């Protein structure tokens, strides 16, 4: 059995090899290229195993993939770093200018999409409505990791880029809270029985509001130390401690770690950089987190590709999963159109904004991780299959065509 160090070393080596091959041969966007190559390698391994079953290759690889524990690896280890790094680059003044549409998309948009996808999937797959709503919650947020990765590859008007980036950062945290609430309702554990409406409200407020307040607090405390320090190595360590310690403490306090990291990242990336660091320190801090972001992004998309070994595909689950693709896209379109339509009464929007925000709303590793974290039940394989199929379509098809779409419709 491989040790955690051996697993990490193998992932980094594979990521490096695949990234180099993609850079020199495929020339796809790095994240998409890594997913394509990892998925192709996984499918090739399955094909060899099907032809030579005596070798038992697929079973051996599947055991190692399952041992990685994708949901815990992403949600408990990588997500805090990725969200903080993403928020660190967002200009708070630009975000303030787009605050209402970002707030509507990250709240009303997520809830609307959750309900539409849940009701539609209940009909498509024949699962209980409350279980289908869980699927709606985990598939509705646009993944900030995937979205920000694509935005680096294409030219987008600044106002539209801020809307997409801001929404993806915040709707992730909101959707995780909605997911936790719906899981508690759909899969009650222990002897407490189903959650009451009051219990749902308290859990939501504790996670969401608590996460925002906690993120602001730890960001402010770190800033107080940063402005009294002028040593870039120590300042990098302070931001690293903020993410690692803050995310772990948020979990202990039962508040939203993702929301806390977004708020803390925005605070340090704007107020902290402007008033708490020298230009030299700010440059080193940004470069450090850019490197962390790129490395973890690459490893994450490799993991999504090999995670195919952990998905229990079957004919009964695959057909509803394929039907879920247009359902999720339709729900995304309505979740964008209604808030944008309401805001258009007060302000102008970039032409083509609805099309770009709909097609650019990529799903990624967070959805897969949430699906894998579901309690064991007869519906988990169905939800897992649908989630993985939608994520693959989102990254491979939407991710590769969003650039041409932007060039075509944005004026």
N, C-alpha and C positions, 0 to 999 in steps of 0.2 A: 504493500500500500504506500502510495506517495505521501510524503509529508507536506504540510502547507508550504514550506519553502520550495520543495520540488515542483509543486503545482504552480506557484507564482513564477518560478524560473521558466517552466515550460510555456506558460501563457505569454510571458514577455518575449521569449525566443520566437514562438510562433507568430506573435504580433509583428515582431521586427522583420521576420522573413517574408510574411505576407505583405507587409507595408512596402518593403523594398521591391518585391515582384510587381505589386500594383503600380508603384511609382515609375518603374522602368518599362512595364509592358501594358498593363490595362489602362493606366492613367485615368482611373475613375476618382471621384472625390474620396479621400482617404477612408472615411468611415464606411462609405458604401462599398468601396473596394475590399475592405477587410471582411465585411459581412458576406459579400459574394464569394470570396475565396474560402472563408471558413465553412460556409454552407456547402459549397461545392466539394470541399474535402470531406465533410461529414457524409454527404450523400454518396460520394465515391466509396467511402469506407463501408457504408451500408450495402452498396452494390456488390463489393468484393465479398462481404460476409454472406450475402444471399447466394452468391455463386459457390462459395467455399465455406459452408456452415461449420465444418469441423474445426476451423481455425478459431471460432468464437471471438472474432475481432470486435464486432459491434457490442457484444455484451461487456467486454473488458473496457471499451471506451465509455459505454453508458455508465458503468459503475464509477468511473473517474469523474465524469461530468456531473453525476448526481452528488458525488462527494464534495464538489465545489460549493454546492448549496447556493445557487444563483440568487435567490431572493434575499438571503441574509448578506451575501457578498455585496450586492448592490445597495440594498436599503439600509444596512447597518454600517457598511464600510466605505463605499464609493460615493454614495449620493450626496452626503454632506460636502465633500470636497468639490464635486462637480457643480453643485448649486452655488456654493460660495464663489467659486472661480467664475461662473457665468455672471452672477450678480455684480462682481467686482468691476466688470467692464461696462456696465450700463450707466449712462449719464443720468443722474437723478433729475436734472432740470428738464431733459427730454422726456423722462418718465412722468414728471409732474404735468407736463403739457398734454400727455395722453392718459392721465390718471383715470378719467371716468370710463373711457372705453376699455382700458385694461381691467379696471375693477369689475365692470359689467361682464366682460368675457370670462374672467377668472372665477366669477361667482355664478351669476345667472346663466352664463353660457355652459358651465360645467353641469349645473343642475338640470338645465333643459336637455342637454345631450344625454345625460344619465337616464332621464325618464324616457326619452324617445327611443334610445337604443335598447333600454330594458324592456319596454313594452313590445317593441318589434322583435327582439330576440326571443322573448317568451313565446311569441306566436311561431317564429321560425323553427326553434329547437324543441319546443314543447316542455320547457323547464318552468318551474313555479316563478311567478312574477317577481317575488322578492329576491330570488336567486338571480334572475335575469337582470334585475337592477344592480346587483353587485357587479355583474359583467359590464353593465353600462357605466358604472363609476370607474372601474379600472381601465376601460378603453377610451374614456372621454378626454382625459387630459392630454394635451400635446406635450411630448417629452422635450424638456429644455435641452437635454444633451443632443438629441437628434436635430432639433430645430436650430439651435445655435451653431451646430456643426455645418448645417446647410447654408446658413446665412453668411458664413465665412467664405463660401464659394461663389456667391452670386451678388450682383449689385442691386440693392434695394433702396428706394428713397428713405431718408433718415426717419421720417415720421412713421412710415410703414414698418421699418425694421424695429423701431422702439415698441410699436404695438405688438408685433409678433413675439419679440424677445421678452417683453414685460409680461405678456399674457402667459407664455410658456413657463416662466419662472414661478408665477404666483398660482396658476391653475393647477400646477403639479401638487403644491402643498394643500390647496383646498380639496382637490380630488382625493388625495390620500386620506384626509379627514373624513370626507363623505364615504369613502370605501370602508374605513374602519367602523363607522356608524352602521352602515348597511350590513357588514359582516356580523356585527354584534346582534343585529335584528334577525338576519337570515339563519345564522348558526349559533344560537344561544348555547353557552357552555355552563357547566356547573349546575347548581340547584337553584339559581336565581330566576330561571324562567325567562320569557321574552322581555326585552327592554320596553319600558314605558316611554311615552312621548317626552315626559320630563327628563328621563334618563338620557334620551337621545340628544335633547337640547343641551343638557349639561356637558355631555361628552364632546359635542361639537364646539361649544364655547371654550371648554378647557383646552382642547387641542388647537383650534384655530387662533382664538384671541390670545391664549397663553403663549403659543408659539411666536406670534408677532411681538408681543411685549417682551418675552424672554430674549428674542433676537436683538431687539433694540437695546436691552439692558447690557448684554454681554458685548455688543458692538461698542456701546458708549464706554464701558469699563476698559476695554482694550484700547480704545482711542485715548483715554486719559493716560495710559502708560506710554503709548506711541509718541504722544506729543512731548513727553519728557525724555525721550530716547533718541539718540542720533547715531545708531549703529545698525546697518542694514541687516546683518546676520541675526541680531537679536530681534529686530522688527519682523523679519520673516518667521522666526520662531514664535513670536507672539501671535501672528495670524494663524500659524499652524496649530498652536495650542487652543486658540479661539474655536477653530473648526472641530478639532478632535475632542477637546474637553466639552465644548458647548453642545455638540451633537449627542455625546454620551449622556450629559446631564439632562438634556431635553427628554431623552428616552426615559430616564429615571423619574423625572417630574411629570411624565405623561402629558407633555405638550408637543406640538408638531415640530420635530427637528428640521424637516425641509423648509417650513416657513421661517423658522428661526435663522437658518443659514442664509436664506435669501435676504432677509432684513439686515442681518449683520454684514453681509457682503456689500449691499447697497450703501450702508453707513460707512464702512471702511473704504470702499472704492471711491467715495465722493468726499464726505466730510473728513475722513481720516487722511486721505491722500492730500487734500487741499490744505488742511490746517495742522496735521499731525506728523507729516514726514517731509524730509528734504526731497528735492527733485531726484537726487541720486538714490535715496532709499525707496522712493515711490517706483522708480524704474526697476530696481531689483525685485521688489515685492510683486509687481505686475508680471515681470518675466518669469519669476518662480511659479506663480499660479497659472500662467499661460502654459508652462511646461507640464505641470501637474494635470491640467485640463486635457492637453493633447494626449498624454500617455494613458490616462484613465479612459478617455474617450475611445482610443484605439483598442485597449483591452476589452472594454465593454462591448463593442461591436463584434469583436472576435467571439466573445462569450455568447452573444445572441445567435451567431451562426452555428456554434457547436451545441447549443441548447436544444437543437432539433432531436438529439438523442433522448431527451427527457420528455418529449411530447408524445402522448399516447394516441397517435393518429388512427382513425378508423372510419369506415364509410359513413356510419351513422353520425359521427361527429364532424366529418369533413365537409359534407354538403351544407349544413347550417353555417359552418365556418366561412365557406366561400360566399354564401348569401349575406353574411354579416358585413362584408366589405362595402357593398353599396349602401347598406343600412347605416353604417358608421359615417360614411361620407355624406349621406343625406342629413343625418343628425348634426354633423359638423356644419354643413351649409346653413341650416336653420339657426343653429346656435351662434353663427357669425352674423347672419342676415338681420335677425331681430334686433340685437344691440346696436349694430351699425345703422340700421334703418331708424331706430329711435334717436341716435346721436346726430344723424344727418339733419334733423330738424334744427339743430343749433350750430353745426359746424360742417365744413367741407371735408371730404375724404379723398384720398388719392384714387384716381380712376383705376378700377380693377382690384380695389382693396379686398372686396368680398371673395373674389375668385382666388386671389393669392393667399389670403388667410385661411380659406377652406382647404385648398390643395396643399398649402404649406404647413397645415396642422399635423405634423408627423407624430406617429406613435412609436415608442421605442422600448428600451429595456425596462423602464419602470412598470409598464403594463404587464410585461412578462413576469417580472418579479412579484407583482401583486397577485397575479393569477397563481403562481407557484406557491404563494404563502397561504392560499385558501385552506381551510380545514378539509380533511379527507371526507368526501361524500360521493354519491353516485353522479353528481353533476360536475365535479371538478375536471374530469377528462374532457368533457364537452367544452367547458369554458376555456381550458388550457389550449385546446386545439384552435378554437375561434380566435383567441388572443394572439397566438403565434402567427396564424395566417394573416390576420389584419396587420400586424406589425411588419411582417415580411413585405406585404404589398405596399404599405406606407413608406418604408425606407427604400425599397428597390424601385418601385414605380414612381411614387410621388417624389421621392428624394432626387431621382435622376431627371425628372421632367419639370421640376419647379423653376429651374433657371430659364428654359425656353418659354415657359408660361409667363414669367415676370417680364421678359423681353417683349412678349407679344401683347400683353394686356395693360401693363403699367405705362402711363403717359404723364 
